[in-house]
């Protein structure tokens, strides 16, 4: 099963290249510090691990996307 997280609030990355809206679902492709590689709508992004964890919440196992 894929590890997915949902953004809790609107997020703009530190370098302001990426913006994610509250409710978008991110699939974790590779999770390692200091960065995490995620995929949203079939596009991959690399974000600072700490920022990603702070602004997301894990999906309940009953929730399907």
Secondary structure, 3 states (H helix, E strand, C coil): CCCEEEECCCEECCCCCCEECCCCEEEEEEEECCEEEEEECCEEEEEEHHHHHHCEEECCCCCCC
